[in-house]
Amino acid sequence: MELAERVLANAPIAVRESRAIVADCTFGPDEEGWRRSGEGMRKAVRSEDNREGLNAFIEKRPPRWTGR
């Protein structure tokens, strides 16, 4: 439960992308994992949640994730 709470505290898009990469690439070639990681990072950085996370940090408050 403690681990689940720590995971749920993160932006949904980041959790979703990370889980998909692990599920799809665990037994594949390293290059595929790195490629997918880069794609996932680009999605997360362009998301509304990325901006929300930065604003929450600056404003010293918990983020309000939307999953977008």
mmCIF file of the N, C-alpha and C atoms, coordinates in Angstrom:
data_MODEL
# 
_entry.id   MODEL 
# 
loop_
_atom_site.group_PDB 
_atom_site.id 
_atom_site.type_symbol 
_atom_site.label_atom_id 
_atom_site.label_alt_id 
_atom_site.label_comp_id 
_atom_site.label_asym_id 
_atom_site.label_entity_id 
_atom_site.label_seq_id 
_atom_site.pdbx_PDB_ins_code 
_atom_site.Cartn_x 
_atom_site.Cartn_y 
_atom_site.Cartn_z 
_atom_site.occupancy 
_atom_site.B_iso_or_equiv 
_atom_site.pdbx_formal_charge 
_atom_site.auth_seq_id 
_atom_site.auth_comp_id 
_atom_site.auth_asym_id 
_atom_site.auth_atom_id 
_atom_site.pdbx_PDB_model_num 
ATOM 1   N N  . MET A 1 1  ? 0.823  -1.183 0.000   1.00 0.00 ? 1  MET A N  1 
ATOM 2   C CA . MET A 1 1  ? 0.000  0.000  0.000   1.00 0.00 ? 1  MET A CA 1 
ATOM 3   C C  . MET A 1 1  ? 0.874  1.257  0.000   1.00 0.00 ? 1  MET A C  1 
ATOM 4   N N  . GLU A 1 2  ? 1.978  1.213  0.716   1.00 0.00 ? 2  GLU A N  1 
ATOM 5   C CA . GLU A 1 2  ? 2.871  2.372  0.754   1.00 0.00 ? 2  GLU A CA 1 
ATOM 6   C C  . GLU A 1 2  ? 3.428  2.671  -0.635  1.00 0.00 ? 2  GLU A C  1 
ATOM 7   N N  . LEU A 1 3  ? 3.831  1.624  -1.345  1.00 0.00 ? 3  LEU A N  1 
ATOM 8   C CA . LEU A 1 3  ? 4.341  1.811  -2.706  1.00 0.00 ? 3  LEU A CA 1 
ATOM 9   C C  . LEU A 1 3  ? 3.246  2.354  -3.616  1.00 0.00 ? 3  LEU A C  1 
ATOM 10  N N  . ALA A 1 4  ? 2.037  1.817  -3.501  1.00 0.00 ? 4  ALA A N  1 
ATOM 11  C CA . ALA A 1 4  ? 0.919  2.289  -4.325  1.00 0.00 ? 4  ALA A CA 1 
ATOM 12  C C  . ALA A 1 4  ? 0.652  3.764  -4.083  1.00 0.00 ? 4  ALA A C  1 
ATOM 13  N N  . GLU A 1 5  ? 0.702  4.189  -2.834  1.00 0.00 ? 5  GLU A N  1 
ATOM 14  C CA . GLU A 1 5  ? 0.487  5.609  -2.514  1.00 0.00 ? 5  GLU A CA 1 
ATOM 15  C C  . GLU A 1 5  ? 1.573  6.477  -3.132  1.00 0.00 ? 5  GLU A C  1 
ATOM 16  N N  . ARG A 1 6  ? 2.815  5.991  -3.121  1.00 0.00 ? 6  ARG A N  1 
ATOM 17  C CA . ARG A 1 6  ? 3.912  6.757  -3.722  1.00 0.00 ? 6  ARG A CA 1 
ATOM 18  C C  . ARG A 1 6  ? 3.730  6.866  -5.234  1.00 0.00 ? 6  ARG A C  1 
ATOM 19  N N  . VAL A 1 7  ? 3.281  5.782  -5.864  1.00 0.00 ? 7  VAL A N  1 
ATOM 20  C CA . VAL A 1 7  ? 3.061  5.804  -7.317  1.00 0.00 ? 7  VAL A CA 1 
ATOM 21  C C  . VAL A 1 7  ? 1.909  6.752  -7.645  1.00 0.00 ? 7  VAL A C  1 
ATOM 22  N N  . LEU A 1 8  ? 0.832  6.672  -6.893  1.00 0.00 ? 8  LEU A N  1 
ATOM 23  C CA . LEU A 1 8  ? -0.347 7.496  -7.162  1.00 0.00 ? 8  LEU A CA 1 
ATOM 24  C C  . LEU A 1 8  ? -0.111 8.984  -6.939  1.00 0.00 ? 8  LEU A C  1 
ATOM 25  N N  . ALA A 1 9  ? 0.930  9.340  -6.231  1.00 0.00 ? 9  ALA A N  1 
ATOM 26  C CA . ALA A 1 9  ? 1.242  10.750 -6.011  1.00 0.00 ? 9  ALA A CA 1 
ATOM 27  C C  . ALA A 1 9  ? 1.838  11.404 -7.256  1.00 0.00 ? 9  ALA A C  1 
ATOM 28  N N  . ASN A 1 10 ? 2.203  10.603 -8.248  1.00 0.00 ? 10 ASN A N  1 
ATOM 29  C CA . ASN A 1 10 ? 2.837  11.117 -9.466  1.00 0.00 ? 10 ASN A CA 1 
ATOM 30  C C  . ASN A 1 10 ? 1.810  11.401 -10.556 1.00 0.00 ? 10 ASN A C  1 
ATOM 31  N N  . ALA A 1 11 ? 2.238  12.156 -11.547 1.00 0.00 ? 11 ALA A N  1 
ATOM 32  C CA . ALA A 1 11 ? 1.359  12.511 -12.657 1.00 0.00 ? 11 ALA A CA 1 
ATOM 33  C C  . ALA A 1 11 ? 0.891  11.249 -13.384 1.00 0.00 ? 11 ALA A C  1 
ATOM 34  N N  . PRO A 1 12 ? -0.415 11.129 -13.641 1.00 0.00 ? 12 PRO A N  1 
ATOM 35  C CA . PRO A 1 12 ? -0.945 9.926  -14.287 1.00 0.00 ? 12 PRO A CA 1 
ATOM 36  C C  . PRO A 1 12 ? -0.275 9.606  -15.622 1.00 0.00 ? 12 PRO A C  1 
ATOM 37  N N  . ILE A 1 13 ? 0.014  10.610 -16.424 1.00 0.00 ? 13 ILE A N  1 
ATOM 38  C CA . ILE A 1 13 ? 0.634  10.332 -17.725 1.00 0.00 ? 13 ILE A CA 1 
ATOM 39  C C  . ILE A 1 13 ? 2.023  9.726  -17.545 1.00 0.00 ? 13 ILE A C  1 
ATOM 40  N N  . ALA A 1 14 ? 2.765  10.182 -16.557 1.00 0.00 ? 14 ALA A N  1 
ATOM 41  C CA . ALA A 1 14 ? 4.096  9.634  -16.304 1.00 0.00 ? 14 ALA A CA 1 
ATOM 42  C C  . ALA A 1 14 ? 4.005  8.186  -15.823 1.00 0.00 ? 14 ALA A C  1 
ATOM 43  N N  . VAL A 1 15 ? 3.050  7.909  -14.956 1.00 0.00 ? 15 VAL A N  1 
ATOM 44  C CA . VAL A 1 15 ? 2.859  6.544  -14.463 1.00 0.00 ? 15 VAL A CA 1 
ATOM 45  C C  . VAL A 1 15 ? 2.427  5.634  -15.602 1.00 0.00 ? 15 VAL A C  1 
ATOM 46  N N  . ARG A 1 16 ? 1.481  6.097  -16.408 1.00 0.00 ? 16 ARG A N  1 
ATOM 47  C CA . ARG A 1 16 ? 0.966  5.304  -17.527 1.00 0.00 ? 16 ARG A CA 1 
ATOM 48  C C  . ARG A 1 16 ? 2.073  4.977  -18.525 1.00 0.00 ? 16 ARG A C  1 
ATOM 49  N N  . GLU A 1 17 ? 2.855  5.979  -18.901 1.00 0.00 ? 17 GLU A N  1 
ATOM 50  C CA . GLU A 1 17 ? 3.949  5.762  -19.855 1.00 0.00 ? 17 GLU A CA 1 
ATOM 51  C C  . GLU A 1 17 ? 5.008  4.830  -19.282 1.00 0.00 ? 17 GLU A C  1 
ATOM 52  N N  . SER A 1 18 ? 5.373  5.027  -18.023 1.00 0.00 ? 18 SER A N  1 
ATOM 53  C CA . SER A 1 18 ? 6.392  4.184  -17.391 1.00 0.00 ? 18 SER A CA 1 
ATOM 54  C C  . SER A 1 18 ? 5.942  2.729  -17.341 1.00 0.00 ? 18 SER A C  1 
ATOM 55  N N  . ARG A 1 19 ? 4.697  2.517  -16.954 1.00 0.00 ? 19 ARG A N  1 
ATOM 56  C CA . ARG A 1 19 ? 4.176  1.157  -16.866 1.00 0.00 ? 19 ARG A CA 1 
ATOM 57  C C  . ARG A 1 19 ? 4.157  0.488  -18.238 1.00 0.00 ? 19 ARG A C  1 
ATOM 58  N N  . ALA A 1 20 ? 3.733  1.214  -19.251 1.00 0.00 ? 20 ALA A N  1 
ATOM 59  C CA . ALA A 1 20 ? 3.682  0.653  -20.602 1.00 0.00 ? 20 ALA A CA 1 
ATOM 60  C C  . ALA A 1 20 ? 5.079  0.277  -21.091 1.00 0.00 ? 20 ALA A C  1 
ATOM 61  N N  . ILE A 1 21 ? 6.050  1.111  -20.818 1.00 0.00 ? 21 ILE A N  1 
ATOM 62  C CA . ILE A 1 21 ? 7.422  0.834  -21.256 1.00 0.00 ? 21 ILE A CA 1 
ATOM 63  C C  . ILE A 1 21 ? 7.952  -0.425 -20.576 1.00 0.00 ? 21 ILE A C  1 
ATOM 64  N N  . VAL A 1 22 ? 7.745  -0.534 -19.286 1.00 0.00 ? 22 VAL A N  1 
ATOM 65  C CA . VAL A 1 22 ? 8.209  -1.721 -18.565 1.00 0.00 ? 22 VAL A CA 1 
ATOM 66  C C  . VAL A 1 22 ? 7.493  -2.965 -19.085 1.00 0.00 ? 22 VAL A C  1 
ATOM 67  N N  . ALA A 1 23 ? 6.183  -2.871 -19.261 1.00 0.00 ? 23 ALA A N  1 
ATOM 68  C CA . ALA A 1 23 ? 5.417  -4.029 -19.728 1.00 0.00 ? 23 ALA A CA 1 
ATOM 69  C C  . ALA A 1 23 ? 5.824  -4.451 -21.138 1.00 0.00 ? 23 ALA A C  1 
ATOM 70  N N  . ASP A 1 24 ? 6.088  -3.505 -22.009 1.00 0.00 ? 24 ASP A N  1 
ATOM 71  C CA . ASP A 1 24 ? 6.387  -3.811 -23.408 1.00 0.00 ? 24 ASP A CA 1 
ATOM 72  C C  . ASP A 1 24 ? 7.853  -4.119 -23.678 1.00 0.00 ? 24 ASP A C  1 
ATOM 73  N N  . CYS A 1 25 ? 8.750  -3.602 -22.861 1.00 0.00 ? 25 CYS A N  1 
ATOM 74  C CA . CYS A 1 25 ? 10.169 -3.634 -23.232 1.00 0.00 ? 25 CYS A CA 1 
ATOM 75  C C  . CYS A 1 25 ? 11.079 -4.420 -22.287 1.00 0.00 ? 25 CYS A C  1 
ATOM 76  N N  . THR A 1 26 ? 10.522 -5.000 -21.243 1.00 0.00 ? 26 THR A N  1 
ATOM 77  C CA . THR A 1 26 ? 11.363 -5.673 -20.255 1.00 0.00 ? 26 THR A CA 1 
ATOM 78  C C  . THR A 1 26 ? 12.258 -6.738 -20.879 1.00 0.00 ? 26 THR A C  1 
ATOM 79  N N  . PHE A 1 27 ? 11.736 -7.519 -21.785 1.00 0.00 ? 27 PHE A N  1 
ATOM 80  C CA . PHE A 1 27 ? 12.509 -8.610 -22.369 1.00 0.00 ? 27 PHE A CA 1 
ATOM 81  C C  . PHE A 1 27 ? 12.969 -8.316 -23.795 1.00 0.00 ? 27 PHE A C  1 
ATOM 82  N N  . GLY A 1 28 ? 12.819 -7.084 -24.232 1.00 0.00 ? 28 GLY A N  1 
ATOM 83  C CA . GLY A 1 28 ? 13.237 -6.692 -25.573 1.00 0.00 ? 28 GLY A CA 1 
ATOM 84  C C  . GLY A 1 28 ? 14.632 -6.100 -25.565 1.00 0.00 ? 28 GLY A C  1 
ATOM 85  N N  . PRO A 1 29 ? 15.077 -5.669 -26.714 1.00 0.00 ? 29 PRO A N  1 
ATOM 86  C CA . PRO A 1 29 ? 16.407 -5.070 -26.820 1.00 0.00 ? 29 PRO A CA 1 
ATOM 87  C C  . PRO A 1 29 ? 16.469 -3.714 -26.092 1.00 0.00 ? 29 PRO A C  1 
ATOM 88  N N  . ASP A 1 30 ? 17.632 -3.405 -25.549 1.00 0.00 ? 30 ASP A N  1 
ATOM 89  C CA . ASP A 1 30 ? 17.825 -2.142 -24.826 1.00 0.00 ? 30 ASP A CA 1 
ATOM 90  C C  . ASP A 1 30 ? 17.466 -0.940 -25.686 1.00 0.00 ? 30 ASP A C  1 
ATOM 91  N N  . GLU A 1 31 ? 17.806 -1.006 -26.962 1.00 0.00 ? 31 GLU A N  1 
ATOM 92  C CA . GLU A 1 31 ? 17.544 0.124  -27.850 1.00 0.00 ? 31 GLU A CA 1 
ATOM 93  C C  . GLU A 1 31 ? 16.056 0.467  -27.894 1.00 0.00 ? 31 GLU A C  1 
ATOM 94  N N  . GLU A 1 32 ? 15.220 -0.562 -27.898 1.00 0.00 ? 32 GLU A N  1 
ATOM 95  C CA . GLU A 1 32 ? 13.772 -0.327 -27.913 1.00 0.00 ? 32 GLU A CA 1 
ATOM 96  C C  . GLU A 1 32 ? 13.325 0.338  -26.609 1.00 0.00 ? 32 GLU A C  1 
ATOM 97  N N  . GLY A 1 33 ? 13.845 -0.111 -25.503 1.00 0.00 ? 33 GLY A N  1 
ATOM 98  C CA . GLY A 1 33 ? 13.507 0.504  -24.218 1.00 0.00 ? 33 GLY A CA 1 
ATOM 99  C C  . GLY A 1 33 ? 13.920 1.958  -24.161 1.00 0.00 ? 33 GLY A C  1 
ATOM 100 N N  . TRP A 1 34 ? 15.113 2.262  -24.652 1.00 0.00 ? 34 TRP A N  1 
ATOM 101 C CA . TRP A 1 34 ? 15.580 3.655  -24.660 1.00 0.00 ? 34 TRP A CA 1 
ATOM 102 C C  . TRP A 1 34 ? 14.740 4.508  -25.602 1.00 0.00 ? 34 TRP A C  1 
ATOM 103 N N  . ARG A 1 35 ? 14.386 3.956  -26.768 1.00 0.00 ? 35 ARG A N  1 
ATOM 104 C CA . ARG A 1 35 ? 13.561 4.699  -27.720 1.00 0.00 ? 35 ARG A CA 1 
ATOM 105 C C  . ARG A 1 35 ? 12.204 5.018  -27.105 1.00 0.00 ? 35 ARG A C  1 
ATOM 106 N N  . ARG A 1 36 ? 11.574 4.006  -26.503 1.00 0.00 ? 36 ARG A N  1 
ATOM 107 C CA . ARG A 1 36 ? 10.267 4.211  -25.889 1.00 0.00 ? 36 ARG A CA 1 
ATOM 108 C C  . ARG A 1 36 ? 10.343 5.156  -24.698 1.00 0.00 ? 36 ARG A C  1 
ATOM 109 N N  . SER A 1 37 ? 11.425 5.089  -23.939 1.00 0.00 ? 37 SER A N  1 
ATOM 110 C CA . SER A 1 37 ? 11.607 6.013  -22.812 1.00 0.00 ? 37 SER A CA 1 
ATOM 111 C C  . SER A 1 37 ? 11.659 7.455  -23.297 1.00 0.00 ? 37 SER A C  1 
ATOM 112 N N  . GLY A 1 38 ? 12.370 7.688  -24.396 1.00 0.00 ? 38 GLY A N  1 
ATOM 113 C CA . GLY A 1 38 ? 12.440 9.031  -24.969 1.00 0.00 ? 38 GLY A CA 1 
ATOM 114 C C  . GLY A 1 38 ? 11.081 9.522  -25.420 1.00 0.00 ? 38 GLY A C  1 
ATOM 115 N N  . GLU A 1 39 ? 10.314 8.638  -26.063 1.00 0.00 ? 39 GLU A N  1 
ATOM 116 C CA . GLU A 1 39 ? 8.967  9.010  -26.494 1.00 0.00 ? 39 GLU A CA 1 
ATOM 117 C C  . GLU A 1 39 ? 8.084  9.340  -25.294 1.00 0.00 ? 39 GLU A C  1 
ATOM 118 N N  . GLY A 1 40 ? 8.175  8.521  -24.258 1.00 0.00 ? 40 GLY A N  1 
ATOM 119 C CA . GLY A 1 40 ? 7.376  8.752  -23.052 1.00 0.00 ? 40 GLY A CA 1 
ATOM 120 C C  . GLY A 1 40 ? 7.726  10.067 -22.389 1.00 0.00 ? 40 GLY A C  1 
ATOM 121 N N  . MET A 1 41 ? 9.018  10.375 -22.333 1.00 0.00 ? 41 MET A N  1 
ATOM 122 C CA . MET A 1 41 ? 9.445  11.649 -21.749 1.00 0.00 ? 41 MET A CA 1 
ATOM 123 C C  . MET A 1 41 ? 8.901  12.828 -22.545 1.00 0.00 ? 41 MET A C  1 
ATOM 124 N N  . ARG A 1 42 ? 8.951  12.727 -23.870 1.00 0.00 ? 42 ARG A N  1 
ATOM 125 C CA . ARG A 1 42 ? 8.422  13.825 -24.692 1.00 0.00 ? 42 ARG A CA 1 
ATOM 126 C C  . ARG A 1 42 ? 6.928  14.027 -24.442 1.00 0.00 ? 42 ARG A C  1 
ATOM 127 N N  . LYS A 1 43 ? 6.179  12.931 -24.324 1.00 0.00 ? 43 LYS A N  1 
ATOM 128 C CA . LYS A 1 43 ? 4.747  13.053 -24.029 1.00 0.00 ? 43 LYS A CA 1 
ATOM 129 C C  . LYS A 1 43 ? 4.536  13.733 -22.678 1.00 0.00 ? 43 LYS A C  1 
ATOM 130 N N  . ALA A 1 44 ? 5.281  13.288 -21.684 1.00 0.00 ? 44 ALA A N  1 
ATOM 131 C CA . ALA A 1 44 ? 5.114  13.842 -20.332 1.00 0.00 ? 44 ALA A CA 1 
ATOM 132 C C  . ALA A 1 44 ? 5.483  15.315 -20.288 1.00 0.00 ? 44 ALA A C  1 
ATOM 133 N N  . VAL A 1 45 ? 6.555  15.693 -20.953 1.00 0.00 ? 45 VAL A N  1 
ATOM 134 C CA . VAL A 1 45 ? 7.016  17.088 -20.922 1.00 0.00 ? 45 VAL A CA 1 
ATOM 135 C C  . VAL A 1 45 ? 6.018  18.013 -21.620 1.00 0.00 ? 45 VAL A C  1 
ATOM 136 N N  . ARG A 1 46 ? 5.336  17.521 -22.643 1.00 0.00 ? 46 ARG A N  1 
ATOM 137 C CA . ARG A 1 46 ? 4.374  18.354 -23.374 1.00 0.00 ? 46 ARG A CA 1 
ATOM 138 C C  . ARG A 1 46 ? 2.995  18.385 -22.724 1.00 0.00 ? 46 ARG A C  1 
ATOM 139 N N  . SER A 1 47 ? 2.811  17.645 -21.643 1.00 0.00 ? 47 SER A N  1 
ATOM 140 C CA . SER A 1 47 ? 1.484  17.510 -21.043 1.00 0.00 ? 47 SER A CA 1 
ATOM 141 C C  . SER A 1 47 ? 1.113  18.709 -20.161 1.00 0.00 ? 47 SER A C  1 
ATOM 142 N N  . GLU A 1 48 ? -0.180 18.856 -19.950 1.00 0.00 ? 48 GLU A N  1 
ATOM 143 C CA . GLU A 1 48 ? -0.680 19.862 -19.009 1.00 0.00 ? 48 GLU A CA 1 
ATOM 144 C C  . GLU A 1 48 ? -0.183 19.548 -17.598 1.00 0.00 ? 48 GLU A C  1 
ATOM 145 N N  . ASP A 1 49 ? -0.076 18.251 -17.283 1.00 0.00 ? 49 ASP A N  1 
ATOM 146 C CA . ASP A 1 49 ? 0.386  17.865 -15.951 1.00 0.00 ? 49 ASP A CA 1 
ATOM 147 C C  . ASP A 1 49 ? 1.815  18.322 -15.685 1.00 0.00 ? 49 ASP A C  1 
ATOM 148 N N  . ASN A 1 50 ? 2.634  18.405 -16.699 1.00 0.00 ? 50 ASN A N  1 
ATOM 149 C CA . ASN A 1 50 ? 3.994  18.903 -16.505 1.00 0.00 ? 50 ASN A CA 1 
ATOM 150 C C  . ASN A 1 50 ? 3.950  20.354 -16.030 1.00 0.00 ? 50 ASN A C  1 
ATOM 151 N N  . ARG A 1 51 ? 3.144  21.153 -16.686 1.00 0.00 ? 51 ARG A N  1 
ATOM 152 C CA . ARG A 1 51 ? 3.006  22.555 -16.269 1.00 0.00 ? 51 ARG A CA 1 
ATOM 153 C C  . ARG A 1 51 ? 2.414  22.652 -14.860 1.00 0.00 ? 51 ARG A C  1 
ATOM 154 N N  . GLU A 1 52 ? 1.423  21.807 -14.586 1.00 0.00 ? 52 GLU A N  1 
ATOM 155 C CA . GLU A 1 52 ? 0.815  21.803 -13.256 1.00 0.00 ? 52 GLU A CA 1 
ATOM 156 C C  . GLU A 1 52 ? 1.844  21.420 -12.193 1.00 0.00 ? 52 GLU A C  1 
ATOM 157 N N  . GLY A 1 53 ? 2.669  20.440 -12.474 1.00 0.00 ? 53 GLY A N  1 
ATOM 158 C CA . GLY A 1 53 ? 3.692  20.033 -11.519 1.00 0.00 ? 53 GLY A CA 1 
ATOM 159 C C  . GLY A 1 53 ? 4.676  21.148 -11.226 1.00 0.00 ? 53 GLY A C  1 
ATOM 160 N N  . LEU A 1 54 ? 5.085  21.844 -12.267 1.00 0.00 ? 54 LEU A N  1 
ATOM 161 C CA . LEU A 1 54 ? 6.010  22.969 -12.078 1.00 0.00 ? 54 LEU A CA 1 
ATOM 162 C C  . LEU A 1 54 ? 5.354  24.091 -11.277 1.00 0.00 ? 54 LEU A C  1 
ATOM 163 N N  . ASN A 1 55 ? 4.114  24.422 -11.626 1.00 0.00 ? 55 ASN A N  1 
ATOM 164 C CA . ASN A 1 55 ? 3.403  25.473 -10.892 1.00 0.00 ? 55 ASN A CA 1 
ATOM 165 C C  . ASN A 1 55 ? 3.197  25.091 -9.430  1.00 0.00 ? 55 ASN A C  1 
ATOM 166 N N  . ALA A 1 56 ? 2.833  23.840 -9.186  1.00 0.00 ? 56 ALA A N  1 
ATOM 167 C CA . ALA A 1 56 ? 2.618  23.386 -7.813  1.00 0.00 ? 56 ALA A CA 1 
ATOM 168 C C  . ALA A 1 56 ? 3.915  23.482 -7.015  1.00 0.00 ? 56 ALA A C  1 
ATOM 169 N N  . PHE A 1 57 ? 5.024  23.126 -7.624  1.00 0.00 ? 57 PHE A N  1 
ATOM 170 C CA . PHE A 1 57 ? 6.312  23.207 -6.954  1.00 0.00 ? 57 PHE A CA 1 
ATOM 171 C C  . PHE A 1 57 ? 6.633  24.662 -6.595  1.00 0.00 ? 57 PHE A C  1 
ATOM 172 N N  . ILE A 1 58 ? 6.468  25.551 -7.560  1.00 0.00 ? 58 ILE A N  1 
ATOM 173 C CA . ILE A 1 58 ? 6.764  26.972 -7.336  1.00 0.00 ? 58 ILE A CA 1 
ATOM 174 C C  . ILE A 1 58 ? 5.852  27.550 -6.253  1.00 0.00 ? 58 ILE A C  1 
ATOM 175 N N  . GLU A 1 59 ? 4.576  27.144 -6.284  1.00 0.00 ? 59 GLU A N  1 
ATOM 176 C CA . GLU A 1 59 ? 3.600  27.658 -5.325  1.00 0.00 ? 59 GLU A CA 1 
ATOM 177 C C  . GLU A 1 59 ? 3.601  26.886 -3.998  1.00 0.00 ? 59 GLU A C  1 
ATOM 178 N N  . LYS A 1 60 ? 4.461  25.882 -3.894  1.00 0.00 ? 60 LYS A N  1 
ATOM 179 C CA . LYS A 1 60 ? 4.602  25.075 -2.674  1.00 0.00 ? 60 LYS A CA 1 
ATOM 180 C C  . LYS A 1 60 ? 3.268  24.456 -2.242  1.00 0.00 ? 60 LYS A C  1 
ATOM 181 N N  . ARG A 1 61 ? 2.630  23.766 -3.190  1.00 0.00 ? 61 ARG A N  1 
ATOM 182 C CA . ARG A 1 61 ? 1.365  23.101 -2.909  1.00 0.00 ? 61 ARG A CA 1 
ATOM 183 C C  . ARG A 1 61 ? 1.357  21.747 -3.620  1.00 0.00 ? 61 ARG A C  1 
ATOM 184 N N  . PRO A 1 62 ? 0.484  20.858 -3.207  1.00 0.00 ? 62 PRO A N  1 
ATOM 185 C CA . PRO A 1 62 ? 0.393  19.571 -3.902  1.00 0.00 ? 62 PRO A CA 1 
ATOM 186 C C  . PRO A 1 62 ? -0.172 19.788 -5.322  1.00 0.00 ? 62 PRO A C  1 
ATOM 187 N N  . PRO A 1 63 ? 0.302  19.037 -6.297  1.00 0.00 ? 63 PRO A N  1 
ATOM 188 C CA . PRO A 1 63 ? -0.222 19.177 -7.661  1.00 0.00 ? 63 PRO A CA 1 
ATOM 189 C C  . PRO A 1 63 ? -1.644 18.613 -7.764  1.00 0.00 ? 63 PRO A C  1 
ATOM 190 N N  . ARG A 1 64 ? -2.405 19.179 -8.690  1.00 0.00 ? 64 ARG A N  1 
ATOM 191 C CA . ARG A 1 64 ? -3.744 18.685 -9.008  1.00 0.00 ? 64 ARG A CA 1 
ATOM 192 C C  . ARG A 1 64 ? -3.676 18.101 -10.422 1.00 0.00 ? 64 ARG A C  1 
ATOM 193 N N  . TRP A 1 65 ? -3.363 16.813 -10.495 1.00 0.00 ? 65 TRP A N  1 
ATOM 194 C CA . TRP A 1 65 ? -3.167 16.146 -11.790 1.00 0.00 ? 65 TRP A CA 1 
ATOM 195 C C  . TRP A 1 65 ? -4.472 16.003 -12.549 1.00 0.00 ? 65 TRP A C  1 
ATOM 196 N N  . THR A 1 66 ? -4.416 16.112 -13.860 1.00 0.00 ? 66 THR A N  1 
ATOM 197 C CA . THR A 1 66 ? -5.588 15.916 -14.715 1.00 0.00 ? 66 THR A CA 1 
ATOM 198 C C  . THR A 1 66 ? -5.446 14.703 -15.626 1.00 0.00 ? 66 THR A C  1 
ATOM 199 N N  . GLY A 1 67 ? -4.217 14.239 -15.816 1.00 0.00 ? 67 GLY A N  1 
ATOM 200 C CA . GLY A 1 67 ? -3.992 13.127 -16.745 1.00 0.00 ? 67 GLY A CA 1 
ATOM 201 C C  . GLY A 1 67 ? -3.912 13.577 -18.178 1.00 0.00 ? 67 GLY A C  1 
ATOM 202 N N  . ARG A 1 68 ? -3.772 14.907 -18.376 1.00 0.00 ? 68 ARG A N  1 
ATOM 203 C CA . ARG A 1 68 ? -3.654 15.441 -19.743 1.00 0.00 ? 68 ARG A CA 1 
ATOM 204 C C  . ARG A 1 68 ? -2.324 16.134 -19.896 1.00 0.00 ? 68 ARG A C  1 
# 
